[in-house]
C-alpha cells in the first residue's frame, strides 16, 4: 500500500507517464455571479466505465474571480462525501488565477458512483467586476485507478456570467442625482459627478453606470 501511495503522489505531482485516454470528463457547469458575491460551485466527474481513486487538476479562473478563503485563511473547498469519503484533499494557489487540487486515498478507495460532483468550491467575485462574460478552465487533469493505471483527460472550459454588468452605461453624472451601489445602498445624495468613487458599477437614475 505504501509503495502505491508514493507512486501515486510522485506521478500526480509530475503529471507524466500517462497510460491512456478515455471518454471520461471533469468539468464545471456554466454559472452566473454578481460583483461582491460568493457562490458554491461544483466540480463534476463523469466516469461511466472506470473506477478512480485519485485525481489532480488545475483550475484557471479569470481576473476578478477567485476561490474564496475560509476562516483559517485556506482555500474554501471540500470533497463531496456522497462520492468521496476516504481521501485526503490538498489544494493551493500556484499563481494568479490558477489553483491546483490533488486528492489521494491511503487505502486505494475508489470514488463512489460514476457521475456527479466530487468537489465543491466557494467562488467569489470582485466587487468591481465589470466583465459581462468570462471563461474559466480545468486543465492538466490526471486520474488514477487503484491498479496504478492513469488517464489524462482533455481540458474543459466553462462560462461565467456577470448579470449585473448587462446594460452598463459608461456616462458621467451631469445633473444632480442620487448614487447607489449595486445592492441599492445610497452612497451620495444629489451628486453632480462620480469623482472619487472606487472602480465598479453604480446605479444612477435607474441606470447602471460604470466607473473605470
C-alpha positions in Angstrom: 0.0 0.0 0.0 2.8 2.4 0.9 4.5 1.7 -2.4 1.4 2.5 -4.4 0.8 5.7 -2.3 4.3 7.1 -3.1 3.9 6.1 -6.7 0.7 8.0 -7.0 1.9 11.1 -5.2 5.0 11.3 -7.4 3.0 10.6 -10.6 0.3 13.1 -9.8 2.7 15.9 -8.9 4.7 15.5 -12.1 1.8 14.5 -14.4 3.8 12.2 -16.5 3.6 8.6 -17.8 0.0 8.9 -18.8 -1.1 5.5 -19.8 -4.4 6.1 -21.6 -7.2 8.3 -22.8 -10.9 7.9 -22.0 -14.3 9.4 -22.7 -14.5 10.5 -19.0 -14.9 14.2 -18.2 -14.1 16.5 -15.3 -16.0 19.8 -15.6 -17.8 22.8 -14.1 -21.2 23.9 -15.4 -21.6 27.4 -16.6 -22.7 29.8 -13.8 -23.6 33.4 -13.0 -22.2 35.5 -10.2 -22.7 39.1 -9.2 -19.9 41.5 -8.1 -19.1 41.0 -4.5 -21.0 37.7 -4.3 -19.8 34.3 -3.1 -21.2 31.2 -4.8 -20.8 27.4 -4.2 -19.7 25.8 -7.5 -19.3 22.0 -8.0 -16.6 20.2 -9.9 -18.2 17.3 -11.6 -16.7 13.9 -12.7 -18.4 11.7 -15.3 -16.6 8.4 -15.4 -19.2 5.8 -16.7 -16.8 3.0 -17.3 -13.8 3.4 -15.0 -13.4 3.5 -11.2 -10.8 6.0 -10.0 -9.3 6.6 -6.6 -7.0 9.6 -7.3 -7.3 12.9 -9.1 -5.3 16.0 -9.8 -6.2 19.1 -11.8 -5.5 22.8 -12.2 -8.4 25.3 -12.1 -7.9 28.5 -14.1 -10.1 31.5 -13.2 -10.4 34.8 -15.0 -9.4 38.2 -13.5 -11.9 39.3 -10.8 -12.9 35.7 -9.9 -11.2 33.7 -7.2 -11.6 30.8 -4.9 -12.7 32.2 -1.5 -10.7 31.7 1.7 -12.2 30.1 4.8 -11.8 31.2 8.4 -8.4 29.5 8.6 -7.2 31.6 5.6 -7.1 28.5 3.4 -9.0 27.8 0.2 -12.7 27.2 0.9 -13.1 23.8 -0.8 -14.3 20.4 0.3 -14.9 16.9 -1.2 -18.4 15.7 -1.8 -18.8 12.9 0.7 -21.5 11.3 -1.3 -18.8 10.3 -3.8 -15.5 10.5 -1.8 -15.1 9.8 1.9 -11.8 8.0 2.5 -9.5 10.5 0.8 -7.2 13.5 1.5 -7.6 16.7 -0.4 -4.7 19.1 -1.0 -5.4 22.5 -2.6 -3.2 25.6 -3.2 -3.0 28.6 -5.4 0.1 28.2 -7.6 -0.1 31.6 -9.5 -2.6 34.4 -10.2 -5.9 32.8 -11.0 -4.5 29.2 -11.0 -5.3 26.7 -8.3 -4.2 23.1 -8.0 -6.2 20.3 -6.4 -4.9 16.8 -5.5 -6.9 14.0 -4.0 -5.5 10.7 -2.8 -6.5 7.7 -0.7 -4.2 5.8 1.6 -6.4 2.8 1.2 -6.8 3.0 -2.6 -10.6 3.5 -2.1 -12.5 4.2 -5.3 -14.8 7.1 -5.8 -18.4 6.2 -5.4 -20.9 6.2 -8.3 -20.0 7.2 -11.9 -21.3 10.7 -12.2 -21.9 13.8 -10.1 -20.0 16.4 -8.1 -16.7 15.3 -6.5 -15.6 18.7 -5.1 -17.3 21.9 -4.0 -15.6 25.3 -4.3 -16.7 28.6 -2.8 -16.1 31.2 -5.6 -16.1 34.9 -5.0 -16.3 37.8 -7.5 -14.6 41.1 -7.0 -16.9 44.0 -6.1 -15.5 45.9 -9.0 -16.2 43.1 -11.6 -17.5 44.7 -14.8 -17.0 42.0 -17.5 -20.3 40.5 -18.7 -18.9 37.1 -19.7 -15.7 35.4 -18.8 -14.1 31.9 -19.4 -12.6 29.6 -16.9 -11.0 26.2 -17.5 -9.9 22.9 -15.9 -6.5 21.7 -17.2 -3.8 19.2 -16.6 -6.3 16.6 -15.4 -4.9 13.3 -14.3 -6.9 10.4 -12.8 -5.6 7.1 -11.5 -7.1 3.7 -10.6 -6.2 1.5 -7.7 -4.2 -0.6 -10.1 -1.9 2.4 -10.9 -3.4 2.9 -14.3 -3.5 6.6 -15.2 -5.7 8.6 -17.6 -5.2 12.2 -18.7 -8.4 13.9 -19.5 -9.0 16.7 -22.0 -9.2 20.3 -20.9 -12.7 21.6 -20.2 -14.0 25.2 -20.2 -16.9 26.9 -18.6 -18.5 30.4 -18.9 -19.0 32.8 -16.0 -21.7 35.4 -16.5 -22.0 38.7 -14.6 -25.7 39.6 -14.9 -25.3 42.9 -13.2 -23.0 44.1 -15.9 -25.6 43.7 -18.7 -26.7 47.2 -19.9 -24.0 49.1 -18.2 -23.6 52.7 -19.5 -20.2 54.5 -19.2 -21.5 58.0 -18.5 -20.9 60.9 -16.1 -23.5 62.5 -13.9 -24.3 65.9 -15.4 -27.3 66.7 -13.3 -27.9 66.2 -9.6 -28.8 62.6 -8.8 -28.7 60.0 -6.0 -26.0 57.4 -6.5 -26.4 53.9 -5.2 -24.2 50.8 -5.1 -25.4 47.6 -6.8 -27.1 46.4 -3.7 -29.3 49.6 -3.5 -27.4 51.3 -0.7 -27.4 55.1 -1.1 -23.9 56.4 -1.4 -24.4 60.0 -2.4 -27.4 62.3 -2.4 -28.0 64.7 -5.3 -24.4 64.3 -6.5 -23.2 66.1 -9.7 -20.3 63.8 -10.5 -18.8 60.4 -9.9 -15.4 61.7 -8.8 -13.7 59.8 -6.0 -15.8 56.7 -6.3 -13.9 53.4 -6.5 -13.9 51.4 -9.7 -17.2 49.5 -10.1 -20.8 49.6 -11.0 -23.3 52.1 -9.6 -27.0 52.9 -10.0 -27.8 56.4 -11.2 -31.4 57.3 -12.1 -32.2 53.6 -12.6 -29.2 53.1 -14.9 -26.1 51.0 -14.3 -23.1 53.3 -14.5 -19.5 52.1 -14.8 -16.6 53.9 -13.1 -13.3 52.8 -14.6 
